[in-house]
Amino acid sequence: MISDYVGRFFKLTPAQLEAFVADWLHLRREEYVDWDLCPGAGDGGRDVVGFVTRHGYEGEWHNYQCKLLRRNLTISTAVLELGKIFMHVAKGDFTLPSRYVFVAPQGTARDLTDLARHPEKFRATVVERWDAVCRNGLVQKQAVPLTPEIRAALDAFDFAGVSVLDGAKLVTQPDIHPVLVRWFGADPGPPPPPEELPDVALDEAPYLGQLAAAYGARAALVAATPDDILRHPRFGDQMRDQRVRYFRASTFGRFYRTRVFKDVLVAFDDEIYHGVVDTHRDDGHRDVLDQVNAVMKVAPTLPLTGPLRDHASAMVKQGTCHRFANEGRLPWGI
């Protein structure tokens, strides 16, 4: 449930919330060409930054300001944070962001929620509250008046670009699921239903060629091709079963590339590899088909850890071994 994840934000530190948001921006490659995490004091009012172009701060960029508060975000706090941006823009440290997002898991006070829906009223509020909130709140032991330069930055900023993501909205954002898996142990979900087995494709050539040689040797067929084996009265069904396993594994990998970070898939592969590699290398195999059959027998029994452990079927584990063969990591052959 969404509420379960929202409560977990408050078990994070402020730095961890910033890292959570940075992980999310890392996934949004269609929107951002790069991103920066600006931890600690002296961040200039920036916590996490997403760059829309390769021109960095000389191009369009978005600011994500993280506020891990036990109370609702208030107008005064929002004005102070925006004031930091305007002060640094006036100094020439960077340009104005085109979007400014408050990431506040607890949410906002009602009056700030309403104010964020009225861009020009928000602008006027920052001007009105500058002396009370920003003048002595931006720099320690130094007054920062609303200078013409700061006022120019404030006037140039598009307040329609200010928004708030509370916890409930944050955990339902597009592309957020891998971050929830990493930080909160969310279930990446079951894989999609099996697809119809497609025709043999060129990118299957490595592992199918190896299997054809293995079955061909057992059947006393010289230079057997995959098609030869698929038509074979004894080994044709076995060859089709191997292809089904390969495609179950391929579908599995494609699906979870959008549900977990790459490190989860790498760890999954490593567990399968190290679970079967000794069987694969065993000197006792009488031929290559014996090697294949031995690995196919042990692969389903492998105990897995990590987020995908409950979703990897026996066929996925077996098919992953064929993918290793196809990629050259663990080819069939003795």
C-alpha positions in Angstrom: 0.0 0.0 0.0 1.1 3.6 -0.7 0.7 4.5 3.0 3.2 1.8 3.9 5.9 3.4 1.8 5.1 7.0 2.9 5.8 6.1 6.5 9.2 4.7 5.6 10.4 8.1 4.5 10.6 9.1 8.1 13.1 6.3 8.8 15.5 8.0 6.4 18.0 10.8 7.2 17.8 14.0 5.2 20.9 12.9 3.3 19.2 9.6 2.5 16.1 11.3 1.2 18.3 13.3 -1.1 20.0 10.1 -2.3 16.5 8.6 -2.8 15.6 11.5 -5.1 18.9 11.3 -6.9 18.3 7.6 -7.6 14.9 8.6 -9.1 16.5 11.3 -11.3 19.1 8.7 -12.5 16.3 6.6 -14.0 14.7 9.5 -15.8 17.0 9.5 -18.8 14.4 10.7 -21.3 14.0 13.9 -19.2 17.5 14.5 -17.8 20.9 14.0 -19.5 22.6 14.3 -16.2 22.0 15.1 -12.5 23.9 16.3 -9.5 23.6 15.6 -5.8 24.5 18.7 -3.7 24.9 17.5 -0.2 25.7 19.4 3.0 25.9 23.1 3.8 26.7 25.6 1.0 24.5 23.9 -1.6 23.1 27.2 -2.7 19.5 26.1 -2.1 20.0 23.0 -4.3 19.7 19.4 -3.0 19.3 17.4 -6.2 19.6 18.9 -9.7 18.4 17.5 -13.0 20.0 18.9 -16.1 17.7 19.0 -19.2 20.6 19.7 -21.6 24.3 19.1 -21.7 24.9 22.8 -21.0 24.5 22.3 -17.3 23.6 25.5 -15.4 23.9 27.4 -18.6 20.9 25.5 -20.0 17.6 24.4 -18.6 17.7 22.7 -15.2 15.4 21.6 -12.4 15.9 21.9 -8.7 14.6 19.3 -6.2 14.7 20.7 -2.6 14.2 17.9 0.0 12.6 18.8 3.3 12.3 15.8 5.6 10.1 17.5 8.2 7.8 16.0 10.9 5.5 18.9 10.3 3.9 20.3 7.1 6.1 22.5 4.9 5.1 26.1 5.6 5.1 29.3 3.5 8.0 30.7 5.5 10.2 27.7 4.9 9.3 27.7 1.2 10.1 31.4 0.9 13.4 31.0 2.6 14.5 28.1 0.3 13.5 30.1 -2.8 15.3 33.1 -1.5 18.5 31.1 -1.5 18.1 30.4 -5.2 17.4 34.1 -6.0 20.4 35.2 -3.9 22.8 32.9 -5.7 21.4 33.7 -9.1 21.9 37.4 -8.3 25.6 36.6 -7.5 26.0 34.8 -10.8 26.6 31.4 -9.3 24.0 29.8 -11.6 21.0 30.5 -13.7 17.4 30.2 -12.6 15.9 26.7 -12.7 12.9 26.2 -14.9 11.3 23.9 -12.4 11.5 24.0 -8.6 10.2 20.9 -6.7 9.8 20.7 -3.0 10.1 17.1 -2.0 8.3 17.1 1.4 7.1 13.6 2.5 4.9 15.1 5.2 3.2 17.4 2.8 2.5 21.2 3.0 0.4 23.5 5.1 -2.9 24.2 3.5 -2.0 27.9 2.8 1.2 26.9 1.0 -0.7 24.3 -1.1 -3.1 27.0 -2.2 -0.3 29.5 -2.8 1.5 27.1 -5.1 -1.5 27.1 -7.3 -1.3 30.9 -7.7 2.1 31.7 -9.3 1.9 35.5 -9.2 0.5 35.6 -5.7 3.4 33.4 -4.7 5.8 35.9 -6.3 4.2 38.7 -4.4 4.4 36.7 -1.1 8.1 36.2 -1.5 8.6 40.0 -2.0 6.3 40.8 1.0 8.1 38.4 3.3 11.6 39.0 2.3 12.6 41.2 5.2 10.8 39.0 7.7 12.1 35.7 6.4 15.1 36.1 4.1 16.9 39.2 5.2 18.5 37.7 8.3 17.9 34.0 7.4 20.0 33.4 4.3 23.5 34.1 5.6 24.6 33.7 9.2 25.4 37.0 10.8 24.8 38.9 7.6 21.8 40.8 6.4 20.7 40.1 2.8 18.3 42.9 1.6 16.1 42.5 -1.4 18.6 44.2 -3.8 17.7 45.2 -7.3 19.7 42.2 -8.6 17.8 39.7 -6.3 14.6 41.4 -7.3 15.4 41.0 -10.9 16.0 37.3 -10.4 12.8 37.0 -8.5 10.8 38.8 -11.2 12.4 36.6 -13.9 11.5 33.3 -12.2 8.5 31.4 -13.4 6.6 30.6 -10.3 4.4 28.3 -12.3 7.4 25.9 -12.1 7.1 25.5 -8.4 5.4 22.3 -7.2 5.3 20.0 -4.2 5.7 16.3 -4.0 4.5 14.8 -0.8 5.2 11.2 0.1 2.0 9.9 -1.5 2.7 11.6 -4.7 6.4 10.8 -4.7 5.9 7.0 -4.5 3.4 7.0 -7.4 5.7 8.9 -9.8 6.5 7.3 -13.2 9.8 5.2 -13.1 9.9 5.3 -9.3 9.4 1.6 -8.7 13.1 0.6 -8.9 13.8 3.2 -6.2 11.2 1.8 -3.9 12.7 -1.7 -4.4 16.2 -0.4 -3.5 15.2 1.8 -0.5 12.1 0.2 0.9 12.3 -3.4 -0.2 9.2 -3.1 -2.4 8.2 -6.2 -4.4 9.2 -5.7 -8.1 6.1 -7.6 -9.0 5.5 -10.8 -11.0 6.8 -11.2 -14.6 4.3 -11.0 -17.4 2.5 -14.1 -18.8 4.6 -16.2 -21.2 4.7 -15.1 -24.8 4.2 -17.3 -27.8 7.6 -18.8 -28.9 8.8 -16.8 -31.9 10.6 -18.1 -34.9 14.3 -18.8 -34.6 16.1 -15.4 -34.8 19.7 -14.5 -35.7 20.6 -13.4 -32.2 20.0 -16.9 -31.0 22.7 -18.4 -33.2 25.5 -18.8 -30.6 23.6 -21.0 -28.1 21.5 -22.8 -30.7 24.6 -23.6 -32.6 26.2 -25.0 -29.5 23.1 -27.1 -28.7 22.8 -28.3 -32.3 26.4 -29.6 -32.1 25.6 -31.3 -28.7 22.5 -33.0 -29.9 24.1 -33.7 -33.3 27.0 -35.5 -31.7 24.6 -37.7 -29.7 22.5 -38.4 -32.8 25.6 -39.0 -35.0 24.6 -36.2 -37.3 27.6 -34.4 -38.9 27.5 -30.6 -38.9 23.9 -30.6 -37.6 22.1 -27.2 -37.7 19.4 -26.0 -35.3 16.8 -26.7 -37.9 18.1 -30.3 -38.2 17.7 -30.9 -34.5 14.3 -29.2 -34.4 13.1 -31.7 -37.0 14.8 -34.7 -35.3 12.2 -37.3 -34.0 14.0 -37.8 -30.7 15.7 -34.4 -29.9 13.3 -32.0 -31.6 11.1 -31.5 -28.6 14.1 -31.2 -26.3 15.5 -28.4 -28.5 12.2 -26.6 -28.5 12.1 -26.9 -24.7 15.5 -25.3 -24.5 14.3 -22.4 -26.7 11.3 -21.9 -24.4 13.6 -21.7 -21.4 15.8 -19.2 -23.2 12.9 -16.9 -24.1 11.4 -17.1 -20.6 14.7 -15.8 -19.3 14.9 -13.1 -22.0 11.4 -11.9 -21.3 12.2 -12.0 -17.5 15.3 -9.8 -18.0 13.5 -7.3 -20.3 10.7 -6.9 -17.9 12.7 -6.3 -14.8 15.1 -3.8 -16.4 12.2 -1.3 -15.8 11.4 -2.6 -12.3 14.8 -2.8 -10.6 18.2 -1.2 -10.9 20.9 -2.9 -13.0 22.8 -4.0 -9.9 19.9 -6.3 -8.9 20.0 -8.0 -12.4 23.8 -8.3 -12.2 23.5 -10.0 -8.7 20.8 -12.3 -10.0 23.0 -13.4 -12.9 26.0 -13.9 -10.6 24.0 -16.2 -8.3 22.9 -18.3 -11.2 26.4 -18.4 -12.7 28.1 -19.4 -9.4 25.3 -21.9 -8.7 25.9 -23.9 -12.0 29.5 -23.1 -13.0 31.0 -26.1 -11.1 28.5 -28.5 -12.7 29.3 -26.9 -16.1 33.0 -27.5 -15.6 32.8 -31.0 -14.2 35.2 -33.3 -15.9 32.8 -36.3 -15.6 30.5 -35.3 -18.5 30.7 -37.9 -21.2 29.7 -35.4 -23.9 28.4 -31.9 -24.3 24.7 -32.9 -24.1 25.5 -34.6 -20.8 26.9 -31.2 -19.6 23.8 -29.4 -20.8 21.5 -31.9 -19.1 23.4 -31.7 -15.8 23.2 -27.9 -15.7 19.5 -28.0 -16.6 19.0 -30.4 -13.7 20.8 -28.3 -11.1 19.6 -24.8 -12.2 16.0 -25.1 -10.9 17.2 -26.1 -7.5 19.3 -22.9 -6.9 18.2 -20.9 -3.8 18.3 -17.2 -4.7 18.4 -14.0 -2.7 17.5 -10.5 -3.6 14.3 -8.9 -4.9 13.8 -11.4 -7.8 14.1 -14.6 -5.7 10.3 -15.2 -5.6 9.7 -14.5 -9.3 12.4 -16.6 -11.0 10.8 -19.9 -12.2 12.7 -23.0 -12.9 12.5 -22.2 -16.6 13.9 -18.7 -16.0 16.9 -20.2 -14.1 17.5 -22.7 -16.9 17.0 -20.2 -19.6 19.5 -17.9 -17.9 22.1 -20.6 -18.4 21.3 -20.6 -22.2 21.7 -16.8 -22.2 25.1 -17.2 -20.6 26.0 -19.6 -23.4 24.6 -17.1 -26.0 26.7 -14.3 -24.5 29.9 -16.4 -24.3 30.0 -16.3 -20.5 29.3 -20.0 -20.1 29.2 -21.7 -23.5 28.2 -25.2 -24.0 31.2 -27.4 -24.8 33.8 -29.6 -23.1 
